[in-house]
């Protein structure tokens, strides 16, 4: 069980987190366009 702690996360988890980060960046960009 301890061996699993040192393994990198599965590619799916990385892909999902990247999509969340991209979504947040897009929302912030759209929000800044509305405020300008």
N, C-alpha and C positions, 0 to 999 in steps of 0.2 A: 504493500500500500504506500509506503514512504517513497518507493521508487517513482510512483506516478507524480509526486509533487514536483519533480525536476524535469518532467516532460513538458514540451511546449504545448499550448492549447491546440485543439484540432483546427484545421484550416477554416471550417465552417464558422467557428466562433470568431475568428479574426475577421472573416469576411463580413459577418453581421455587424461587428463593432465598427468597421470601416464605413459601412453604409449609414450607421447612426451618426457618425462624425460628419459624413458628407451631408446628410440631411440637415443637421444643425447648422452647418456652414451656409447651406442654401437658404435656410429660414432667416438666418441673421442678415444675409445679403439682401433678401427681399425686404426685410424689415427696414434696413438702412435706405433702400430705394424709396420706400413709402414715406420715410421721415424727411427726406431731402426735398 
